[in-house]
Every structure is written in structure tokens, then in C-alpha cells.
Amino acid sequence: MNQENLIALEEICTSYNIEIPFIHSLSEYGLIKVTIIQERLFVDHTQLPHLEKYINFHYTLGINIEGIETIHHLLQRMDALQEEINRLKNTLHFHESKL
């Protein structure tokens, strides 16, 4: 992992006006990966869109961590099903074009 892409946890919490224990909870549930370097906690910048979504769920909608985890898994499942639908459509179109 490139250290240039890491953002300090304190910086994130200040920018988004959130609490550090919230990020710890997300990390404990496997929703956000936290990297430790020289006793400081960091989050990779590629995780920010997910983090923003979780912040919105929790702070705006009042959804607890367990609910966020459930939503996360349901969205992953929906994405996987959509990919399967697209694959099946492509297969169907391929076989239709052969007729």
C-alpha cells in the first residue's frame, strides 16, 4: 500500500466532524480498513467514498453500525446479482445472434 494514499484518522475525523470511535467500529466490522504506521492510524483514500456513505447512514439517517453492516452486505449482494444478470444477458445475446 502506497503511504502517499493514506490519510490520518485524526484528519478524517476533523474534516467530516465525526468521532474516532465511529471509525474504530467500522474497522471492527470490516467495513473500513485502518492501517497503523508508527502508532498512528490511517485510512486509504480509496475508501473515502465508502466512508462518506457510512457517515451519511450513521449521522444523517441514525443507522447503527450493525445496520450499516447489513446494508453493506445487501449492496454487495445486489452488485453481484447485477453482474450475473449482465453476464446472462450477454450470453443470451451471443446465442441469439447465432440463430
LINJOZI-V977128 format. One record per pair of residues at least 4 apart in sequence whose C-alpha atoms are under 8 Angstrom apart, sorted by the first residue. I is the first residue (numbers start at 0). J is the second residue. D is the distance in Angstrom with one decimal. If there is no record, write none. Layout:
i:j:d
I:J:D
I:J:D
This chain:
i:j:d
0:4:7.9
1:5:7.3
4:43:5.6
4:44:5.5
4:45:7.9
5:41:5.7
5:42:5.4
5:43:4.4
5:44:5.9
6:10:6.9
6:11:7.0
6:41:5.2
6:42:5.3
6:43:6.1
6:44:6.4
7:11:6.5
7:39:7.4
7:40:6.0
7:41:4.4
7:42:6.5
8:12:6.2
8:19:7.3
8:39:8.0
8:40:5.5
8:41:5.1
8:42:6.5
9:13:6.1
9:19:7.4
10:14:6.1
11:15:6.0
11:17:8.0
12:16:5.4
12:17:4.8
12:18:5.9
12:19:6.3
13:17:6.8
17:21:7.3
17:54:7.9
18:22:7.2
19:23:6.4
20:24:6.1
21:25:6.3
22:26:6.1
22:31:7.5
23:27:6.1
24:28:6.3
24:64:7.1
25:29:6.3
25:30:5.1
25:31:5.6
25:64:7.0
26:30:5.7
26:31:4.8
26:32:5.6
26:33:6.4
28:64:8.0
28:68:7.1
30:68:7.1
30:71:7.9
31:42:7.8
31:46:6.9
31:49:7.9
31:50:7.2
32:42:6.5
32:43:7.8
33:40:6.3
33:41:5.6
33:42:5.1
33:43:7.7
34:40:5.7
34:41:5.0
34:42:6.2
34:43:7.9
35:39:5.5
35:40:4.7
35:41:6.2
36:40:6.6
36:41:7.6
42:46:7.1
43:47:7.5
46:50:6.1
47:51:5.9
48:52:6.3
49:53:6.3
50:54:6.1
51:55:6.2
52:56:6.2
53:57:6.1
53:67:6.7
54:58:5.7
54:59:7.5
55:59:5.0
55:60:6.5
56:60:5.0
56:61:6.4
56:62:5.5
56:67:6.9
57:61:4.7
57:62:4.6
57:63:6.0
57:64:7.4
57:67:7.6
58:62:7.5
62:66:5.8
62:67:6.5
63:67:6.3
64:68:6.1
65:69:6.3
66:70:6.2
67:71:6.0
68:72:6.3
69:73:6.2
70:74:6.1
71:75:6.2
72:76:6.1
73:77:6.1
74:78:6.2
75:79:6.3
76:80:6.2
77:81:6.1
78:82:6.2
79:83:6.3
80:84:6.2
81:85:6.2
82:86:6.2
83:87:6.1
84:88:6.1
85:89:6.2
86:90:6.2
87:91:6.1
88:92:6.1
89:93:6.1
90:94:6.3
91:95:6.0
92:96:6.1
93:97:6.6
94:98:6.9
